[in-house]
Amino acid sequence: MPLRLRDDVTLVATDYGAVLLDERAGRYFQLNPTGRVAAERLLAGGDTDDVVAAITAEYDVTEERAREDLTALVDQLRQAGLAGS
């Protein structure tokens, strides 16, 4: 599940997760800590299994739930026009 942000979208870590800044639209999108882990891992070239393993190791969540949430996050980022494949 490759992920690449548009050139005018920046991921900025915060104390509460991360924020995606859309410079073109002047909007931002907040990610919770789990979303931050997922986005950072995918952007670094990790695949679905890598991200799911990182999330289940760090948070009290099942592998199935982590996969579902990861798919939903990537779909939402693409639908919002923040990311492509």
Secondary structure, 3 states (H helix, E strand, C coil): CCCEECCCEEEEEECCEEEEEECCCCEEEEECHHHHHHHHHHHCCCCHHHHHHHHHHHCCCCHHHHHHHHHHHHHHHHHCCCEEC
